[in-house]
Amino acid sequence: MPAENLNRFDRIVAIFIHLQSGRIVKAQSLADRFQVSLRTIYRDIRSLEISGVPVTGEPGIGYSIMDGYRLPPVMFTMEEAGSFVTAEKLMQKFSDKKLGEYFTSAMFKVKSVLRGNAKDRVSLLESQVWINPGMELFNENVPDALEILLESLAEKKQVALQYQSFETDETTTRIIEPAGLFNENNFWYIMGYCLLRNDYRQFRTDRILSITRTANSFTKDHSDADLFKKATYPVQNKKVVIRVDKNIIRYIKASRKYYGFLSEKTVNDKVEMTFMISEDCDAIARWYMMFADCAQIIGPESFRIKVKELLTMAINNLNVNKINLPAPRRKPRPVEDFQ
């Protein structure tokens, strides 16, 4: 939290909230958070004491507020307090940097009203919960994308994007009117009316190279994001049926929902799965190849042909890149074999 964003009164209030969020808070920790000197922290702590806040502790050891002194009078159960840890970890990993910082700041306020046992529980869990999203959800050079998009949605102001689409490496400038924000298939998407295309488009946040606020108001009213999201999906008009060995179902159960999974049933020692997809079956064919040695294609024939095409290309690539390795050396025969 940059010091220039806080006047002294705001900083003292923030220090008060921070002190309530932990058992013992070191002065150096406060100095680091607010980017001020230790001397300034000592002076601010003294101001709290003069104002009647029961601060205990001393320089070099740490500070805390007398147990039982809580403002505002909000109480949480142990289970609720524990849930805050997961929420904070998720926000830090699944939102952009700026929004994650705001949530962390809000969490200091929430933790400040916890009682002793709940506070200890939260402190313990914080060091034992780890979350890894497994992929980049935002461009690291755009740390405030979600903040600006949420602000745009609330204030109905257009934003300008430098955007790189999936199909090309070229970058385009888009002026959009955000209509909704959603997370799907582990990525964040913004649904927005694009003034370049004069139509609604989806934009994935990790492909946003830059984002800028504008003073321009929306040119039209937008419906709920769910309606737009459904309208942009291709018509699901092809049924694909495969049978998979039961012992690998657990490995593909989570990913199958991304390929139009509809239903399943048991057929002897296999599980028959039905998918509804668009006319283009390239994506599901590539997914199927990951476990093709343990599965059978029931139909349609066009899906079987697509998989064959991909397999043929893979075999051709193997032959093109084949490396001629030297023949393995034979193990020397025992001397007695020659006697």
C-alpha positions as CSV (number, residue, x, y, z in Angstrom):
1,M,0.0,0.0,0.0
2,P,2.0,3.1,-1.2
3,A,2.5,5.7,1.4
4,E,1.5,8.5,-1.0
5,N,-2.1,7.1,-1.2
6,L,-2.6,7.5,2.6
7,N,-2.7,10.6,4.7
8,R,-1.7,10.3,8.3
9,F,-5.2,9.8,9.6
10,D,-6.0,7.0,7.1
11,R,-2.7,5.3,7.9
12,I,-3.4,5.3,11.6
13,V,-6.8,3.8,11.0
14,A,-5.3,1.2,8.8
15,I,-2.6,0.4,11.5
16,F,-5.4,0.0,14.0
17,I,-7.2,-2.5,11.8
18,H,-3.9,-4.3,11.1
19,L,-3.2,-4.6,14.8
20,Q,-6.6,-6.2,15.3
21,S,-5.8,-8.8,12.6
22,G,-2.9,-10.5,14.5
23,R,-1.8,-11.6,18.0
24,I,1.5,-9.7,17.8
25,V,2.4,-7.4,14.9
26,K,6.0,-6.2,14.6
27,A,6.7,-2.6,13.9
28,Q,8.9,-3.5,10.9
29,S,5.9,-5.4,9.4
30,L,3.8,-2.2,9.7
31,A,6.6,-0.1,8.2
32,D,7.0,-2.4,5.3
33,R,3.3,-2.5,4.5
34,F,2.8,1.3,4.7
35,Q,6.2,2.1,3.3
36,V,7.2,4.4,6.1
37,S,10.0,4.5,8.6
38,L,10.0,2.8,12.0
39,R,10.0,6.1,13.7
40,T,6.8,7.0,11.9
41,I,5.2,3.8,13.0
42,Y,6.2,4.4,16.7
43,R,4.7,7.9,16.4
44,D,1.4,6.5,15.0
45,I,1.2,3.8,17.7
46,R,1.6,6.6,20.3
47,S,-1.2,8.5,18.7
48,L,-3.5,5.4,19.0
49,E,-2.6,5.1,22.7
50,I,-3.4,8.8,23.3
51,S,-6.7,8.4,21.6
52,G,-7.7,5.6,24.0
53,V,-7.0,2.4,22.0
54,P,-5.5,-0.1,24.4
55,V,-2.3,-1.0,22.5
56,T,0.1,-3.3,24.3
57,G,3.7,-4.1,23.5
58,E,6.9,-2.2,22.9
59,P,9.5,-1.4,20.2
60,G,11.6,-4.4,19.2
61,I,9.0,-7.0,20.3
62,G,5.7,-6.1,18.7
63,Y,2.3,-4.6,19.3
64,S,-1.2,-5.9,19.9
65,I,-4.5,-4.6,21.0
66,M,-5.9,-5.8,24.3
67,D,-8.0,-8.9,23.9
68,G,-11.7,-8.1,23.9
69,Y,-11.3,-4.6,22.3
70,R,-13.1,-5.0,19.0
71,L,-14.5,-2.6,16.5
72,P,-16.8,-3.0,14.7
73,P,-18.8,-5.6,16.8
74,V,-18.9,-8.4,14.2
75,M,-18.4,-12.0,15.2
76,F,-17.5,-15.0,13.0
77,T,-17.7,-18.7,13.8
78,M,-14.5,-20.8,13.6
79,E,-15.6,-22.4,10.4
80,E,-16.3,-19.0,8.8
81,A,-12.9,-17.7,9.9
82,G,-11.3,-20.7,8.3
83,S,-13.1,-20.1,5.0
84,F,-11.5,-16.7,4.8
85,V,-8.1,-18.3,4.3
86,T,-9.2,-20.2,1.2
87,A,-11.0,-17.2,-0.2
88,E,-7.9,-15.0,0.2
89,K,-5.6,-17.7,-1.4
90,L,-8.1,-18.0,-4.3
91,M,-8.3,-14.3,-4.8
92,Q,-4.5,-14.0,-4.9
93,K,-4.1,-16.7,-7.5
94,F,-7.3,-16.4,-9.6
95,S,-7.6,-12.6,-9.8
96,D,-5.2,-10.1,-11.2
97,K,-2.5,-8.5,-9.0
98,K,-4.4,-5.3,-8.2
99,L,-7.7,-6.9,-7.3
100,G,-5.8,-9.4,-5.2
101,E,-4.1,-6.6,-3.3
102,Y,-7.5,-5.0,-2.6
103,F,-8.9,-8.2,-1.3
104,T,-5.9,-8.7,1.0
105,S,-6.5,-5.2,2.4
106,A,-10.1,-6.1,3.0
107,M,-9.1,-9.3,4.7
108,F,-7.0,-7.3,7.2
109,K,-10.3,-5.7,8.2
110,V,-12.1,-9.0,8.4
111,K,-9.4,-10.6,10.5
112,S,-9.4,-7.6,12.8
113,V,-12.7,-8.7,14.3
114,L,-11.7,-12.3,15.0
115,R,-11.5,-13.6,18.5
116,G,-8.3,-15.2,19.9
117,N,-9.0,-18.9,18.9
118,A,-10.4,-18.0,15.5
119,K,-7.4,-15.8,14.9
120,D,-5.0,-18.6,15.8
121,R,-6.9,-20.9,13.5
122,V,-6.5,-18.5,10.6
123,S,-2.8,-18.0,11.3
124,L,-2.2,-21.8,11.2
125,L,-4.2,-22.4,8.0
126,E,-2.5,-19.5,6.2
127,S,0.8,-21.3,6.2
128,Q,-0.6,-24.6,5.3
129,V,-2.9,-23.8,2.3
130,W,-1.3,-23.5,-1.1
131,I,-3.1,-23.0,-4.5
132,N,-1.6,-23.2,-7.9
133,P,-3.8,-22.2,-10.9
134,G,-1.6,-24.1,-13.3
135,M,-1.7,-21.4,-16.0
136,E,-1.4,-17.7,-16.5
137,L,-4.8,-16.1,-16.1
138,F,-3.7,-12.5,-16.8
139,N,-1.0,-10.7,-18.6
140,E,1.6,-9.8,-16.0
141,N,2.1,-6.5,-17.7
142,V,-1.6,-5.6,-17.1
143,P,-2.0,-6.0,-13.3
144,D,-5.2,-4.0,-13.1
145,A,-7.3,-5.6,-15.8
146,L,-10.1,-6.8,-13.5
147,E,-10.2,-3.6,-11.6
148,I,-10.7,-1.5,-14.7
149,L,-13.3,-4.0,-16.1
150,L,-15.3,-4.0,-12.9
151,E,-15.2,-0.3,-12.8
152,S,-16.4,-0.1,-16.4
153,L,-19.3,-2.4,-15.7
154,A,-20.3,-0.4,-12.6
155,E,-19.9,3.1,-14.2
156,K,-21.0,2.1,-17.8
157,K,-17.9,3.6,-19.3
158,Q,-16.1,2.2,-22.4
159,V,-12.6,0.8,-22.2
160,A,-9.8,0.5,-24.8
161,L,-8.0,-2.8,-25.3
162,Q,-4.8,-3.8,-27.1
163,Y,-5.9,-7.4,-27.8
164,Q,-4.2,-10.4,-29.4
165,S,-6.6,-13.0,-30.7
166,F,-6.1,-16.8,-30.6
167,E,-6.0,-17.1,-34.4
168,T,-3.3,-14.6,-35.1
169,D,-0.2,-13.0,-33.6
170,E,-1.4,-9.5,-34.8
171,T,-2.6,-7.0,-32.2
172,T,-5.8,-5.0,-32.7
173,T,-7.1,-2.0,-30.8
174,R,-10.7,-2.5,-29.6
175,I,-13.0,-0.1,-27.9
176,I,-15.6,-2.2,-26.0
177,E,-18.5,-1.8,-23.7
178,P,-18.2,-4.5,-21.1
179,A,-21.5,-6.4,-20.5
180,G,-20.3,-9.2,-18.2
181,L,-17.4,-10.9,-16.7
182,F,-17.2,-14.7,-16.2
183,N,-14.8,-17.5,-15.5
184,E,-15.0,-20.6,-17.6
185,N,-12.7,-23.5,-18.5
186,N,-10.2,-22.0,-16.0
187,F,-10.0,-18.7,-17.8
188,W,-11.5,-15.2,-17.2
189,Y,-13.5,-13.8,-20.1
190,I,-15.1,-10.4,-20.6
191,M,-18.3,-10.2,-22.7
192,G,-18.4,-6.9,-24.4
193,Y,-19.9,-4.9,-27.3
194,C,-17.0,-4.3,-29.7
195,L,-17.3,-1.0,-31.6
196,L,-14.8,-2.3,-34.2
197,R,-17.0,-5.3,-35.1
198,N,-20.4,-3.7,-34.2
199,D,-21.3,-6.9,-32.3
200,Y,-20.8,-8.7,-29.1
201,R,-17.5,-10.5,-28.6
202,Q,-15.7,-12.5,-25.9
203,F,-12.2,-11.4,-24.8
204,R,-9.9,-13.6,-22.7
205,T,-8.1,-11.6,-20.1
206,D,-4.7,-13.3,-20.6
207,R,-4.7,-12.0,-24.2
208,I,-5.3,-8.4,-23.2
209,L,-1.9,-6.7,-23.7
210,S,-3.1,-3.3,-22.3
211,I,-6.3,-1.8,-21.1
212,T,-7.2,1.9,-20.7
213,R,-10.2,3.7,-19.1
214,T,-12.1,6.2,-21.3
215,A,-14.5,9.0,-20.5
216,N,-17.0,7.7,-23.1
217,S,-20.3,6.4,-21.8
218,F,-22.0,3.2,-23.2
219,T,-23.9,3.7,-26.4
220,K,-26.6,1.2,-25.5
221,D,-28.1,-0.9,-22.6
222,H,-26.8,-4.4,-22.3
223,S,-28.6,-7.5,-21.2
224,D,-27.3,-10.0,-18.6
225,A,-24.0,-11.7,-19.5
226,D,-25.5,-15.2,-19.5
227,L,-27.8,-14.3,-22.5
228,F,-24.9,-13.0,-24.5
229,K,-22.6,-15.9,-23.6
230,K,-25.1,-18.5,-24.7
231,A,-25.8,-16.7,-28.0
232,T,-22.1,-16.7,-28.9
233,Y,-21.7,-20.5,-28.6
234,P,-22.0,-22.5,-31.9
235,V,-25.0,-24.7,-32.4
236,Q,-24.4,-28.1,-30.9
237,N,-25.7,-30.4,-33.7
238,K,-23.4,-33.4,-33.8
239,K,-23.6,-36.4,-31.5
240,V,-20.3,-38.2,-30.7
241,V,-20.3,-41.6,-28.9
242,I,-17.3,-43.3,-27.5
243,R,-16.6,-46.2,-25.2
244,V,-13.8,-46.0,-22.7
245,D,-12.2,-48.5,-20.3
246,K,-13.6,-48.1,-16.8
247,N,-10.2,-47.8,-15.2
248,I,-9.3,-44.5,-16.9
249,I,-12.6,-42.7,-16.5
250,R,-11.4,-41.0,-13.3
251,Y,-8.5,-39.4,-15.3
252,I,-10.8,-37.8,-17.9
253,K,-13.9,-37.0,-15.9
254,A,-12.9,-33.5,-15.1
255,S,-11.9,-32.5,-18.7
256,R,-14.8,-34.1,-20.6
257,K,-17.2,-31.3,-19.7
258,Y,-15.2,-29.0,-21.9
259,Y,-16.1,-31.0,-25.0
260,G,-19.9,-31.1,-24.8
261,F,-20.3,-34.1,-22.5
262,L,-24.0,-35.1,-22.3
263,S,-24.4,-38.5,-20.6
264,E,-22.8,-41.8,-19.8
265,K,-23.8,-45.4,-19.3
266,T,-22.1,-48.7,-18.5
267,V,-21.7,-51.3,-21.3
268,N,-20.1,-54.5,-20.1
269,D,-16.6,-53.5,-18.9
270,K,-16.6,-50.0,-20.6
271,V,-18.3,-46.7,-20.0
272,E,-20.2,-45.3,-23.1
273,M,-20.1,-41.5,-23.2
274,T,-22.2,-39.3,-25.4
275,F,-21.2,-35.7,-26.4
276,M,-23.0,-33.0,-28.4
277,I,-20.6,-30.9,-30.3
278,S,-20.6,-28.4,-33.2
279,E,-19.9,-29.5,-36.8
280,D,-16.1,-29.0,-36.2
281,C,-14.9,-32.0,-34.2
282,D,-11.2,-31.1,-34.2
283,A,-11.0,-30.2,-30.5
284,I,-12.7,-33.3,-29.2
285,A,-10.7,-35.5,-31.6
286,R,-7.4,-34.2,-30.2
287,W,-8.7,-34.8,-26.6
288,Y,-9.7,-38.3,-27.6
289,M,-6.2,-39.1,-28.8
290,M,-4.9,-38.7,-25.3
291,F,-6.5,-42.0,-24.3
292,A,-7.3,-43.6,-27.7
293,D,-5.5,-46.8,-26.8
294,C,-8.1,-47.4,-24.1
295,A,-11.2,-46.3,-26.1
296,Q,-13.4,-47.1,-29.1
297,I,-15.4,-44.8,-31.4
298,I,-19.0,-45.8,-31.8
299,G,-19.9,-42.9,-34.1
300,P,-20.2,-40.9,-36.2
301,E,-18.0,-41.9,-39.1
302,S,-16.9,-38.3,-39.6
303,F,-15.4,-38.3,-36.1
304,R,-13.6,-41.6,-36.8
305,I,-12.2,-40.1,-40.0
306,K,-11.0,-37.0,-38.2
307,V,-9.1,-39.1,-35.6
308,K,-7.5,-41.2,-38.4
309,E,-6.3,-38.0,-40.1
310,L,-4.7,-36.7,-36.9
311,L,-3.1,-40.1,-36.3
312,T,-1.7,-40.3,-39.8
313,M,-0.2,-36.8,-39.4
314,A,1.4,-37.9,-36.1
315,I,2.9,-41.0,-37.7
316,N,4.2,-39.0,-40.6
317,N,5.8,-36.5,-38.2
318,L,7.5,-39.4,-36.4
319,N,9.0,-40.7,-39.6
320,V,10.2,-37.3,-40.7
321,N,11.9,-36.6,-37.4
322,K,13.3,-40.1,-37.0
323,I,16.8,-40.2,-35.6
324,N,19.2,-42.9,-36.7
325,L,20.7,-44.2,-33.5
326,P,23.7,-46.5,-33.5
327,A,23.0,-50.1,-33.0
328,P,23.3,-51.2,-29.3
329,R,26.6,-52.8,-28.4
330,R,26.5,-56.5,-27.8
331,K,27.3,-57.8,-24.4
332,P,30.8,-59.5,-24.5
333,R,30.7,-63.2,-24.5
334,P,32.4,-65.0,-21.6
335,V,36.0,-66.2,-22.3
336,E,35.1,-69.8,-21.7
337,D,32.7,-69.7,-24.7
338,F,35.8,-69.5,-26.9
339,Q,37.7,-72.3,-25.3
